[in-house]
Structures are given as structure tokens and as C-alpha cells.
Amino acid sequence: MAVLRERFPEVPLHDDVRTLKCLPAETSLVVAGFPCQDLSQAGATRGIAGARSGLVGEVFRLIEDSRTPWVLLENVPFMLQLARGEAMNVIAARLEALGYRWAYRVVDSRAFGLPQRRRRVYLLASLEGDPREVLFADETGEQPEPRLNGHPVACGFYWTEGVRGLGWAVDAVPTLKGGSTIGIPSPPAIWMPDGRIVTPDIRDAERLQGFKENWTRPAEAVAKRGARWKLIGNAVSVPAAAWIGRRLCKPGPLIEFNVQPMRGHRHWPTAAWNVGDGRFSVSASEWPVHRARKTLAAFLRFEPTPLSAKATSGFLSRTEVAKLRFDPAFIRDVRRHLESVNR
């Protein structure tokens, strides 16, 4: 709330959606995100009633009462797989029951020039417009993944992992998180081209989401500095939101994608729609645009922090028992880094 008050002083704020009785009469767009746990619960109940639990139910409560013309929902791609597709079916079926036409698309933040691999589902629904003219009016096609060739670029990974995965990203950081399950900030680590193992400055983390540096600094007036990591990790990438916003203001012609009728709801594709004639999978890529970007190493503006000895040691111990294959040069530099920070 402190950040919102500082950055948007003219906007009325309400601190808890659960106590919001109704939306302002002039509301034309509701934008919302909610924890995946809400969808798990909704899917587990196997019915529309399940969507009444958690924050996702508050979204339906508000738009049903106000008949809001447009609704934009954002979540992680895992929402498409929860409860073998039943959770996503709850969301889609509820929108359809309320008369909404909907479309969704998984989009990678790297498409907008940010060196952060952040895949998110954007689901747009409308009572009066065609959501396809917003989400499917742009397309550049899937881009090839950069390859590690002699380690010429920085690579991001999660030092909190190491047994089943790393969140590994070449020339990018993996998805910025809100923190660990116990509330401890957990910024990703970066294997720099010179062999250093570091974590980015919080101001660069803000920039990796498209914010200006120190955008979340007002939070320090009411919470510890680490709370800023949670705000950053839970945020929507600014240029992705701006792309949708511009298309809402100026819809474009629908691109001709390969479209196939969906059979059942157990396997949701990365893009789909239902504008009144059934559910269809869409062959759209996760890259609606392709904006030039700096390398991750060049993007970092502030001096990064060396990964601590404790964090490095814990990561190394997990890699030793893991069944994963690691680049030998990477493990070598991690060991060297541990020796350096211990000295």
C-alpha cells in the first residue's frame, strides 16, 4: 500500500478485496491476480462452486454484481495443469456462464526486451468486445533459446534449488520470485562471464521487471527492505502490461493462426479462446513482439552481491546428490567462488 500511495496518490485505494462491497459504477476493466492455491481448491471441488473459495471467488463476485465489460486475469502457466485441467475449466466455465467471451495466451517477458525468462498466462474476457483483437493481433513466432557456448554470457539460476532443477536461464535470470515459503527473500544467482557467482542488486531486480530503479523503495517506510523482493516477484512485468493496455485502447486485426477445437479440458494449450462458438486451441507463440535487449551482463547497472558462503555451500551439496547434469565449468566456478568467499 505504501508503494501505491507514493506512486499513484490520486487513485483511491482499498486494502482488502474481500471487504470491497462493489466496484465503482464506471468501472470498465477489472485486473486481478490470485494465488495458484485458489485454483487448486477450485479444481479439487470439481465444480463452479469451487471458484467461490479464495481470492479468485472475489473476482467473480465483483464482476457478476457489476457486469464489468472487461476482465484481465494473470497467473503462472501451472494454472493450466492444476487438477488435470479442472481448475482452469472452473475459471473458463464461470466466465462462460456469465456471458463473457474469453481468450488467453502464455507470454514470455523476454519478448519485451527484459533479460528475465518470465512466462505468464494473460486471460482477457469481455462482454462487449473481442479479446482476440487484443491478445492475438501481434505475433513474431517462437524465438530460439540462446546456447551456452564457452560461457560468453551471464546465466541465471536459483541457488535454492539444485536437486531437481535450477530454473536455469542463459543470458537471462529465471523468474523472479516473491520469496521462499517462509518469507525469506531469494533472489536468483547469476554466473557472470568472468566466473563470479553473484545476486543482483534490488534496483536491478526492479529494472528486470520493467520498473524504474527504487520504484518499491517506499515499502521500506512500513516494512523491512526484504519486503521489496516480494513486491517485485509478485508484480507483472511492466512492458507486458503496457502491450496489453495499448491493444485494449487500439485493438488490431486478428492474425490467422492454426486453430483447432479443444477436446475436453484435461490438456489446456498455451493459447486458446472461446468467443461464443466453443473452445479452440491456438498456435500462437509466447513472443507476440520481439524487442531488442541488452545481454544480462550489460543490463545490470548496479554492483551485484557475491553469493554468500552458506548459500553457495548448500547449493553445492545439493548438486552432489542430484541426478542432474551440470556444466563442468559452472561447477568449477561455483567451487572457486566458495573458496573465495570463505577466504
C-alpha positions as YAML, in Angstrom:
chain: A
units: angstrom
residues:
- id: 1
  name: MET
  ca: [0.00, 0.00, 0.00]
- id: 2
  name: ALA
  ca: [2.87, 2.38, 0.77]
- id: 3
  name: VAL
  ca: [4.23, 1.99, -2.76]
- id: 4
  name: LEU
  ca: [0.81, 2.52, -4.35]
- id: 5
  name: ARG
  ca: [0.17, 5.63, -2.25]
- id: 6
  name: GLU
  ca: [3.52, 7.07, -3.27]
- id: 7
  name: ARG
  ca: [3.31, 6.23, -6.95]
- id: 8
  name: PHE
  ca: [-0.43, 6.79, -7.55]
- id: 9
  name: PRO
  ca: [-1.50, 9.43, -5.00]
- id: 10
  name: GLU
  ca: [-4.64, 10.32, -6.94]
- id: 11
  name: VAL
  ca: [-6.05, 6.76, -7.04]
- id: 12
  name: PRO
  ca: [-8.46, 5.63, -4.27]
- id: 13
  name: LEU
  ca: [-7.15, 2.50, -2.50]
- id: 14
  name: HIS
  ca: [-8.97, -0.31, -0.72]
- id: 15
  name: ASP
  ca: [-6.80, -2.61, 1.35]
- id: 16
  name: ASP
  ca: [-8.77, -5.89, 1.13]
- id: 17
  name: VAL
  ca: [-10.79, -7.11, -1.84]
- id: 18
  name: ARG
  ca: [-12.74, -9.38, 0.49]
- id: 19
  name: THR
  ca: [-14.31, -6.38, 2.19]
- id: 20
  name: LEU
  ca: [-14.97, -4.47, -1.04]
- id: 21
  name: LYS
  ca: [-18.75, -4.48, -1.37]
- id: 22
  name: CYS
  ca: [-18.91, -3.47, -5.02]
- id: 23
  name: LEU
  ca: [-16.95, -1.87, -7.83]
- id: 24
  name: PRO
  ca: [-17.38, 1.81, -8.77]
- id: 25
  name: ALA
  ca: [-20.21, 2.22, -11.24]
- id: 26
  name: GLU
  ca: [-17.90, 3.48, -14.00]
- id: 27
  name: THR
  ca: [-15.52, 0.50, -13.84]
- id: 28
  name: SER
  ca: [-14.78, -0.78, -17.34]
- id: 29
  name: LEU
  ca: [-11.87, -3.14, -16.60]
- id: 30
  name: VAL
  ca: [-11.04, -5.42, -13.66]
- id: 31
  name: VAL
  ca: [-7.44, -6.62, -13.48]
- id: 32
  name: ALA
  ca: [-6.62, -9.37, -10.99]
- id: 33
  name: GLY
  ca: [-4.14, -12.00, -9.97]
- id: 34
  name: PHE
  ca: [-4.56, -14.66, -7.31]
- id: 35
  name: PRO
  ca: [-2.57, -17.48, -5.72]
- id: 36
  name: CYS
  ca: [-2.45, -20.79, -7.51]
- id: 37
  name: GLN
  ca: [-3.76, -22.39, -4.32]
- id: 38
  name: ASP
  ca: [-7.13, -20.81, -5.06]
- id: 39
  name: LEU
  ca: [-7.24, -22.66, -8.35]
- id: 40
  name: SER
  ca: [-6.16, -25.89, -6.69]
- id: 41
  name: GLN
  ca: [-9.08, -25.62, -4.32]
- id: 42
  name: ALA
  ca: [-11.46, -24.72, -7.11]
- id: 43
  name: GLY
  ca: [-10.30, -27.69, -9.17]
- id: 44
  name: ALA
  ca: [-10.49, -30.08, -6.24]
- id: 45
  name: THR
  ca: [-14.17, -29.32, -5.70]
- id: 46
  name: ARG
  ca: [-14.83, -30.17, -9.38]
- id: 47
  name: GLY
  ca: [-17.45, -27.56, -9.98]
- id: 48
  name: ILE
  ca: [-18.25, -23.89, -10.36]
- id: 49
  name: ALA
  ca: [-18.90, -23.66, -6.62]
- id: 50
  name: GLY
  ca: [-15.21, -24.24, -6.06]
- id: 51
  name: ALA
  ca: [-14.40, -20.87, -7.59]
- id: 52
  name: ARG
  ca: [-16.10, -19.19, -4.63]
- id: 53
  name: SER
  ca: [-13.18, -20.09, -2.41]
- id: 54
  name: GLY
  ca: [-10.17, -17.82, -2.12]
- id: 55
  name: LEU
  ca: [-9.45, -14.59, -3.94]
- id: 56
  name: VAL
  ca: [-10.49, -15.89, -7.34]
- id: 57
  name: GLY
  ca: [-14.02, -16.15, -5.98]
- id: 58
  name: GLU
  ca: [-13.92, -12.46, -5.07]
- id: 59
  name: VAL
  ca: [-13.23, -11.61, -8.71]
- id: 60
  name: PHE
  ca: [-16.36, -13.46, -9.82]
- id: 61
  name: ARG
  ca: [-18.41, -11.92, -7.02]
- id: 62
  name: LEU
  ca: [-17.49, -8.40, -8.09]
- id: 63
  name: ILE
  ca: [-17.86, -8.79, -11.86]
- id: 64
  name: GLU
  ca: [-21.14, -10.67, -11.50]
- id: 65
  name: ASP
  ca: [-22.64, -7.84, -9.48]
- id: 66
  name: SER
  ca: [-21.28, -5.05, -11.68]
- id: 67
  name: ARG
  ca: [-21.27, -6.78, -15.11]
- id: 68
  name: THR
  ca: [-17.85, -5.29, -15.81]
- id: 69
  name: PRO
  ca: [-17.26, -5.06, -19.59]
- id: 70
  name: TRP
  ca: [-13.66, -6.29, -19.47]
- id: 71
  name: VAL
  ca: [-11.71, -8.62, -17.16]
- id: 72
  name: LEU
  ca: [-7.99, -9.38, -17.27]
- id: 73
  name: LEU
  ca: [-6.56, -12.22, -15.17]
- id: 74
  name: GLU
  ca: [-2.86, -13.03, -14.77]
- id: 75
  name: ASN
  ca: [-1.30, -16.17, -13.35]
- id: 76
  name: VAL
  ca: [1.50, -18.69, -13.75]
- id: 77
  name: PRO
  ca: [1.31, -21.27, -16.57]
- id: 78
  name: PHE
  ca: [0.89, -24.01, -13.97]
- id: 79
  name: MET
  ca: [-2.74, -22.87, -13.67]
- id: 80
  name: LEU
  ca: [-3.31, -24.67, -16.98]
- id: 81
  name: GLN
  ca: [-2.28, -28.02, -15.46]
- id: 82
  name: LEU
  ca: [-3.74, -27.86, -11.96]
- id: 83
  name: ALA
  ca: [-6.09, -30.69, -11.03]
- id: 84
  name: ARG
  ca: [-5.57, -32.22, -14.51]
- id: 85
  name: GLY
  ca: [-7.10, -29.17, -16.14]
- id: 86
  name: GLU
  ca: [-10.16, -28.99, -13.90]
- id: 87
  name: ALA
  ca: [-9.03, -25.79, -12.17]
- id: 88
  name: MET
  ca: [-8.73, -23.92, -15.47]
- id: 89
  name: ASN
  ca: [-12.04, -25.38, -16.54]
- id: 90
  name: VAL
  ca: [-13.64, -23.79, -13.47]
- id: 91
  name: ILE
  ca: [-12.37, -20.36, -14.49]
- id: 92
  name: ALA
  ca: [-13.40, -20.72, -18.14]
- id: 93
  name: ALA
  ca: [-16.80, -22.21, -17.33]
- id: 94
  name: ARG
  ca: [-17.57, -19.47, -14.83]
- id: 95
  name: LEU
  ca: [-16.74, -16.78, -17.37]
- id: 96
  name: GLU
  ca: [-18.86, -18.53, -20.00]
- id: 97
  name: ALA
  ca: [-21.78, -18.81, -17.58]
- id: 98
  name: LEU
  ca: [-21.60, -15.05, -17.02]
- id: 99
  name: GLY
  ca: [-21.69, -14.43, -20.78]
- id: 100
  name: TYR
  ca: [-18.05, -13.49, -21.27]
- id: 101
  name: ARG
  ca: [-16.06, -14.19, -24.40]
- id: 102
  name: TRP
  ca: [-12.51, -15.04, -23.41]
- id: 103
  name: ALA
  ca: [-9.04, -15.61, -24.80]
- id: 104
  name: TYR
  ca: [-5.74, -16.33, -23.13]
- id: 105
  name: ARG
  ca: [-2.12, -16.54, -24.11]
- id: 106
  name: VAL
  ca: [1.11, -17.50, -22.33]
- id: 107
  name: VAL
  ca: [3.62, -14.70, -22.86]
- id: 108
  name: ASP
  ca: [7.35, -14.60, -22.03]
- id: 109
  name: SER
  ca: [8.68, -11.30, -20.65]
- id: 110
  name: ARG
  ca: [11.84, -11.72, -22.73]
- id: 111
  name: ALA
  ca: [9.72, -10.75, -25.74]
- id: 112
  name: PHE
  ca: [9.68, -7.19, -24.41]
- id: 113
  name: GLY
  ca: [13.43, -6.74, -24.11]
- id: 114
  name: LEU
  ca: [13.82, -7.83, -20.49]
- id: 115
  name: PRO
  ca: [16.54, -10.40, -19.66]
- id: 116
  name: GLN
  ca: [14.16, -12.33, -17.41]
- id: 117
  name: ARG
  ca: [12.52, -15.60, -18.50]
- id: 118
  name: ARG
  ca: [9.08, -14.98, -17.03]
- id: 119
  name: ARG
  ca: [6.19, -16.92, -18.57]
- id: 120
  name: ARG
  ca: [2.72, -15.78, -17.55]
- id: 121
  name: VAL
  ca: [-0.87, -16.52, -18.62]
- id: 122
  name: TYR
  ca: [-2.89, -13.44, -19.56]
- id: 123
  name: LEU
  ca: [-6.59, -14.24, -19.78]
- id: 124
  name: LEU
  ca: [-8.79, -11.49, -21.19]
- id: 125
  name: ALA
  ca: [-12.59, -11.70, -21.11]
- id: 126
  name: SER
  ca: [-15.22, -9.30, -22.41]
- id: 127
  name: LEU
  ca: [-18.98, -8.81, -22.57]
- id: 128
  name: GLU
  ca: [-18.81, -6.33, -25.43]
- id: 129
  name: GLY
  ca: [-15.54, -6.71, -27.38]
- id: 130
  name: ASP
  ca: [-13.40, -9.38, -28.98]
- id: 131
  name: PRO
  ca: [-10.47, -10.26, -26.68]
- id: 132
  name: ARG
  ca: [-8.69, -11.92, -29.61]
- id: 133
  name: GLU
  ca: [-8.10, -8.48, -31.15]
- id: 134
  name: VAL
  ca: [-6.01, -7.64, -28.09]
- id: 135
  name: LEU
  ca: [-4.05, -10.82, -27.39]
- id: 136
  name: PHE
  ca: [-3.76, -12.17, -30.94]
- id: 137
  name: ALA
  ca: [-3.12, -9.08, -33.04]
- id: 138
  name: ASP
  ca: [0.66, -9.43, -32.68]
- id: 139
  name: GLU
  ca: [2.99, -12.33, -33.41]
- id: 140
  name: THR
  ca: [6.70, -12.76, -34.11]
- id: 141
  name: GLY
  ca: [6.99, -16.52, -33.67]
- id: 142
  name: GLU
  ca: [8.88, -18.56, -31.10]
- id: 143
  name: GLN
  ca: [12.47, -17.43, -30.69]
- id: 144
  name: PRO
  ca: [15.38, -19.89, -30.39]
- id: 145
  name: GLU
  ca: [16.82, -20.37, -26.92]
- id: 146
  name: PRO
  ca: [20.32, -18.89, -26.55]
- id: 147
  name: ARG
  ca: [23.03, -21.50, -26.15]
- id: 148
  name: LEU
  ca: [25.90, -21.63, -23.73]
- id: 149
  name: ASN
  ca: [28.99, -21.69, -25.93]
- id: 150
  name: GLY
  ca: [32.18, -21.38, -23.94]
- id: 151
  name: HIS
  ca: [30.32, -19.25, -21.36]
- id: 152
  name: PRO
  ca: [30.38, -15.89, -23.20]
- id: 153
  name: VAL
  ca: [27.23, -14.64, -21.47]
- id: 154
  name: ALA
  ca: [25.80, -14.48, -17.96]
- id: 155
  name: CYS
  ca: [23.49, -17.30, -16.85]
- id: 156
  name: GLY
  ca: [20.86, -17.05, -14.14]
- id: 157
  name: PHE
  ca: [19.90, -19.87, -11.78]
- id: 158
  name: TYR
  ca: [18.28, -20.48, -8.42]
- id: 159
  name: TRP
  ca: [20.80, -21.31, -5.70]
- id: 160
  name: THR
  ca: [17.87, -22.50, -3.53]
- id: 161
  name: GLU
  ca: [17.43, -25.43, -5.94]
- id: 162
  name: GLY
  ca: [19.95, -27.98, -7.15]
- id: 163
  name: VAL
  ca: [18.33, -31.39, -6.72]
- id: 164
  name: ARG
  ca: [15.50, -31.42, -9.28]
- id: 165
  name: GLY
  ca: [16.13, -28.20, -11.15]
- id: 166
  name: LEU
  ca: [17.83, -24.82, -11.27]
- id: 167
  name: GLY
  ca: [15.48, -22.54, -13.10]
- id: 168
  name: TRP
  ca: [18.48, -22.23, -15.43]
- id: 169
  name: ALA
  ca: [18.40, -19.39, -17.96]
- id: 170
  name: VAL
  ca: [21.09, -18.47, -20.50]
- id: 171
  name: ASP
  ca: [21.59, -14.71, -20.87]
- id: 172
  name: ALA
  ca: [18.66, -14.11, -18.53]
- id: 173
  name: VAL
  ca: [17.57, -14.65, -14.96]
- id: 174
  name: PRO
  ca: [14.88, -17.21, -14.17]
- id: 175
  name: THR
  ca: [11.51, -15.93, -13.00]
- id: 176
  name: LEU
  ca: [11.86, -13.50, -10.11]
- id: 177
  name: LYS
  ca: [10.02, -14.88, -7.08]
- id: 178
  name: GLY
  ca: [8.20, -13.26, -4.19]
- id: 179
  name: GLY
  ca: [10.40, -15.17, -1.75]
- id: 180
  name: SER
  ca: [10.72, -18.53, -0.09]
- id: 181
  name: THR
  ca: [7.86, -20.41, 1.55]
- id: 182
  name: ILE
  ca: [8.94, -18.96, 4.91]
- id: 183
  name: GLY
  ca: [9.11, -15.40, 3.65]
- id: 184
  name: ILE
  ca: [12.87, -15.08, 3.13]
- id: 185
  name: PRO
  ca: [13.94, -13.13, 0.02]
- id: 186
  name: SER
  ca: [15.51, -15.47, -2.53]
- id: 187
  name: PRO
  ca: [16.90, -13.52, -5.49]
- id: 188
  name: PRO
  ca: [18.33, -15.63, -8.29]
- id: 189
  name: ALA
  ca: [22.06, -16.11, -8.63]
- id: 190
  name: ILE
  ca: [24.00, -15.19, -11.75]
- id: 191
  name: TRP
  ca: [27.05, -16.94, -13.16]
- id: 192
  name: MET
  ca: [28.89, -14.00, -14.68]
- id: 193
  name: PRO
  ca: [31.09, -14.30, -17.78]
- id: 194
  name: ASP
  ca: [34.17, -13.71, -15.61]
- id: 195
  name: GLY
  ca: [33.26, -16.66, -13.36]
- id: 196
  name: ARG
  ca: [31.82, -14.73, -10.45]
- id: 197
  name: ILE
  ca: [28.67, -16.03, -8.70]
- id: 198
  name: VAL
  ca: [26.52, -13.09, -7.64]
- id: 199
  name: THR
  ca: [22.98, -11.97, -6.89]
- id: 200
  name: PRO
  ca: [21.55, -8.81, -8.48]
- id: 201
  name: ASP
  ca: [21.03, -5.55, -6.63]
- id: 202
  name: ILE
  ca: [17.39, -4.97, -5.75]
- id: 203
  name: ARG
  ca: [17.34, -1.93, -8.02]
- id: 204
  name: ASP
  ca: [18.33, -4.12, -10.96]
- id: 205
  name: ALA
  ca: [15.62, -6.59, -9.93]
- id: 206
  name: GLU
  ca: [13.12, -3.75, -10.27]
- id: 207
  name: ARG
  ca: [14.52, -2.97, -13.71]
- id: 208
  name: LEU
  ca: [14.27, -6.66, -14.67]
- id: 209
  name: GLN
  ca: [10.52, -6.26, -14.19]
- id: 210
  name: GLY
  ca: [10.46, -3.04, -16.20]
- id: 211
  name: PHE
  ca: [10.16, -0.66, -13.24]
- id: 212
  name: LYS
  ca: [12.37, 2.34, -12.64]
- id: 213
  name: GLU
  ca: [15.06, 1.81, -10.03]
- id: 214
  name: ASN
  ca: [13.85, 2.32, -6.44]
- id: 215
  name: TRP
  ca: [10.20, 2.03, -7.53]
- id: 216
  name: THR
  ca: [9.45, -0.11, -4.46]
- id: 217
  name: ARG
  ca: [11.57, 1.90, -2.02]
- id: 218
  name: PRO
  ca: [8.52, 3.46, -0.27]
- id: 219
  name: ALA
  ca: [7.85, -0.01, 1.18]
- id: 220
  name: GLU
  ca: [10.83, 0.44, 3.49]
- id: 221
  name: ALA
  ca: [8.84, 3.02, 5.44]
- id: 222
  name: VAL
  ca: [6.50, 0.29, 6.71]
- id: 223
  name: ALA
  ca: [8.44, -2.97, 6.31]
- id: 224
  name: LYS
  ca: [11.92, -4.44, 6.14]
- id: 225
  name: ARG
  ca: [13.95, -3.96, 2.97]
- id: 226
  name: GLY
  ca: [13.48, -7.62, 2.09]
- id: 227
  name: ALA
  ca: [9.75, -6.98, 1.59]
- id: 228
  name: ARG
  ca: [10.64, -5.25, -1.66]
- id: 229
  name: TRP
  ca: [11.69, -8.58, -3.16]
- id: 230
  name: LYS
  ca: [8.19, -9.93, -2.57]
- id: 231
  name: LEU
  ca: [6.63, -6.91, -4.28]
- id: 232
  name: ILE
  ca: [8.95, -7.30, -7.25]
- id: 233
  name: GLY
  ca: [8.45, -11.06, -7.54]
- id: 234
  name: ASN
  ca: [4.65, -10.79, -7.37]
- id: 235
  name: ALA
  ca: [4.44, -7.94, -9.89]
- id: 236
  name: VAL
  ca: [3.52, -8.10, -13.56]
- id: 237
  name: SER
  ca: [6.28, -7.12, -16.00]
- id: 238
  name: VAL
  ca: [5.61, -3.51, -16.94]
- id: 239
  name: PRO
  ca: [6.13, -3.77, -20.73]
- id: 240
  name: ALA
  ca: [3.87, -6.84, -20.93]
- id: 241
  name: ALA
  ca: [1.11, -4.92, -19.15]
- id: 242
  name: ALA
  ca: [1.75, -1.90, -21.37]
- id: 243
  name: TRP
  ca: [1.43, -4.05, -24.51]
- id: 244
  name: ILE
  ca: [-1.98, -5.30, -23.40]
- id: 245
  name: GLY
  ca: [-3.04, -1.81, -22.36]
- id: 246
  name: ARG
  ca: [-2.16, -0.32, -25.73]
- id: 247
  name: ARG
  ca: [-4.02, -3.08, -27.54]
- id: 248
  name: LEU
  ca: [-7.07, -2.55, -25.34]
- id: 249
  name: CYS
  ca: [-7.05, 1.09, -26.43]
- id: 250
  name: LYS
  ca: [-6.39, 0.18, -30.05]
- id: 251
  name: PRO
  ca: [-7.37, -3.42, -30.96]
- id: 252
  name: GLY
  ca: [-5.74, -4.86, -34.04]
- id: 253
  name: PRO
  ca: [-6.80, -7.29, -36.76]
- id: 254
  name: LEU
  ca: [-6.80, -10.94, -35.72]
- id: 255
  name: ILE
  ca: [-3.81, -12.82, -37.12]
- id: 256
  name: GLU
  ca: [-4.58, -16.08, -38.90]
- id: 257
  name: PHE
  ca: [-3.33, -18.79, -36.57]
- id: 258
  name: ASN
  ca: [-3.82, -22.51, -36.81]
- id: 259
  name: VAL
  ca: [-6.94, -23.09, -34.70]
- id: 260
  name: GLN
  ca: [-8.22, -26.46, -33.56]
- id: 261
  name: PRO
  ca: [-11.31, -27.39, -31.49]
- id: 262
  name: MET
  ca: [-10.43, -28.41, -27.95]
- id: 263
  name: ARG
  ca: [-11.47, -31.91, -26.92]
- id: 264
  name: GLY
  ca: [-12.25, -31.96, -23.23]
- id: 265
  name: HIS
  ca: [-10.44, -29.83, -20.70]
- id: 266
  name: ARG
  ca: [-7.66, -32.02, -19.31]
- id: 267
  name: HIS
  ca: [-4.96, -30.58, -21.56]
- id: 268
  name: TRP
  ca: [-5.02, -26.81, -21.88]
- id: 269
  name: PRO
  ca: [-2.71, -25.38, -24.57]
- id: 270
  name: THR
  ca: [-0.54, -22.30, -24.13]
- id: 271
  name: ALA
  ca: [-3.11, -20.23, -26.06]
- id: 272
  name: ALA
  ca: [-6.86, -20.64, -26.55]
- id: 273
  name: TRP
  ca: [-10.15, -18.80, -26.89]
- id: 274
  name: ASN
  ca: [-13.92, -19.09, -26.73]
- id: 275
  name: VAL
  ca: [-15.79, -16.18, -28.29]
- id: 276
  name: GLY
  ca: [-19.14, -17.91, -28.37]
- id: 277
  name: ASP
  ca: [-18.66, -20.86, -30.69]
- id: 278
  name: GLY
  ca: [-16.71, -23.24, -28.47]
- id: 279
  name: ARG
  ca: [-13.21, -23.61, -27.09]
- id: 280
  name: PHE
  ca: [-10.30, -23.64, -29.51]
- id: 281
  name: SER
  ca: [-6.56, -24.09, -29.12]
- id: 282
  name: VAL
  ca: [-4.46, -21.50, -30.92]
- id: 283
  name: SER
  ca: [-0.98, -21.91, -32.39]
- id: 284
  name: ALA
  ca: [0.26, -18.53, -31.11]
- id: 285
  name: SER
  ca: [3.79, -18.33, -29.74]
- id: 286
  name: GLU
  ca: [4.84, -16.84, -26.42]
- id: 287
  name: TRP
  ca: [6.50, -13.96, -28.28]
- id: 288
  name: PRO
  ca: [3.86, -11.53, -29.60]
- id: 289
  name: VAL
  ca: [6.65, -8.99, -30.14]
- id: 290
  name: HIS
  ca: [10.43, -9.22, -30.24]
- id: 291
  name: ARG
  ca: [12.16, -6.16, -28.86]
- id: 292
  name: ALA
  ca: [15.91, -5.83, -28.85]
- id: 293
  name: ARG
  ca: [17.58, -6.20, -25.48]
- id: 294
  name: LYS
  ca: [20.97, -5.98, -23.86]
- id: 295
  name: THR
  ca: [22.78, -9.03, -22.64]
- id: 296
  name: LEU
  ca: [22.12, -9.80, -18.99]
- id: 297
  name: ALA
  ca: [25.66, -8.80, -18.02]
- id: 298
  name: ALA
  ca: [25.33, -5.45, -19.81]
- id: 299
  name: PHE
  ca: [21.84, -4.88, -18.40]
- id: 300
  name: LEU
  ca: [23.00, -4.91, -14.77]
- id: 301
  name: ARG
  ca: [23.60, -1.33, -13.72]
- id: 302
  name: PHE
  ca: [24.48, -1.76, -10.05]
- id: 303
  name: GLU
  ca: [27.25, -3.76, -8.40]
- id: 304
  name: PRO
  ca: [25.91, -7.24, -7.64]
- id: 305
  name: THR
  ca: [26.44, -9.03, -4.32]
- id: 306
  name: PRO
  ca: [28.62, -12.15, -4.13]
- id: 307
  name: LEU
  ca: [26.54, -15.20, -3.22]
- id: 308
  name: SER
  ca: [27.19, -15.96, 0.46]
- id: 309
  name: ALA
  ca: [29.33, -18.88, 1.60]
- id: 310
  name: LYS
  ca: [26.35, -20.51, 3.32]
- id: 311
  name: ALA
  ca: [24.17, -20.27, 0.22]
- id: 312
  name: THR
  ca: [26.96, -21.48, -2.06]
- id: 313
  name: SER
  ca: [27.86, -24.40, 0.20]
- id: 314
  name: GLY
  ca: [24.24, -25.50, 0.44]
- id: 315
  name: PHE
  ca: [23.81, -25.31, -3.30]
- id: 316
  name: LEU
  ca: [26.96, -27.33, -3.96]
- id: 317
  name: SER
  ca: [25.92, -30.04, -1.50]
- id: 318
  name: ARG
  ca: [22.61, -30.43, -3.32]
- id: 319
  name: THR
  ca: [24.28, -30.68, -6.72]
- id: 320
  name: GLU
  ca: [26.47, -33.51, -5.42]
- id: 321
  name: VAL
  ca: [23.46, -35.72, -4.72]
- id: 322
  name: ALA
  ca: [21.41, -34.58, -7.69]
- id: 323
  name: LYS
  ca: [20.86, -36.64, -10.80]
- id: 324
  name: LEU
  ca: [21.11, -33.55, -12.97]
- id: 325
  name: ARG
  ca: [23.92, -32.88, -15.41]
- id: 326
  name: PHE
  ca: [25.81, -29.65, -14.78]
- id: 327
  name: ASP
  ca: [28.25, -27.83, -17.00]
- id: 328
  name: PRO
  ca: [31.71, -28.69, -15.60]
- id: 329
  name: ALA
  ca: [32.89, -25.10, -15.98]
- id: 330
  name: PHE
  ca: [29.89, -23.92, -13.97]
- id: 331
  name: ILE
  ca: [30.57, -26.27, -11.05]
- id: 332
  name: ARG
  ca: [34.25, -25.36, -11.19]
- id: 333
  name: ASP
  ca: [33.44, -21.66, -10.86]
- id: 334
  name: VAL
  ca: [30.97, -22.30, -8.05]
- id: 335
  name: ARG
  ca: [33.70, -24.14, -6.13]
- id: 336
  name: ARG
  ca: [36.16, -21.36, -6.78]
- id: 337
  name: HIS
  ca: [33.60, -18.85, -5.60]
- id: 338
  name: LEU
  ca: [33.10, -20.79, -2.37]
- id: 339
  name: GLU
  ca: [36.84, -20.79, -1.73]
- id: 340
  name: SER
  ca: [36.96, -17.06, -2.41]
- id: 341
  name: VAL
  ca: [34.13, -16.06, -0.06]
- id: 342
  name: ASN
  ca: [35.47, -18.37, 2.66]
- id: 343
  name: ARG
  ca: [38.80, -16.54, 2.47]
...
